[in-house]
């Protein structure tokens, strides 16, 4: 059974940085598109970033573009989200997700992803 485990969340000051990791276990996800989503208190889950199986296609929401960078290390079966210039409005639980169908490019649509991690809390202090 495939499991996704996020780590790297925490509490930082506005303007700071964090790097989230999402490690997959159970099988390799090197052929699968991955995404990062986030959910702030009282709000719906929203897309942050996605990456294709070989990392050639990356997508970002307008709210994180230019500040966040998604990457992957298929040898480690891990996807990362480097978050810079953090703002209080970035406070949320961050989830990684995988599309179990192979060789997809990644998408903003959370319904496409069928494997989800438990989430990691990111809190930005103003």
Secondary structure, 3 states (H helix, E strand, C coil): CCEEEEECCEEEECCCCEEEEEEEECCCCCCEEEEEEEECCCCCCEEEEEECCCCCCEEECCCCCCCEEEEEECCCCEEEEEECCCCHHHCEEEEEEEEEEECCCCCCCHHHCCEECCCEEEEEEC
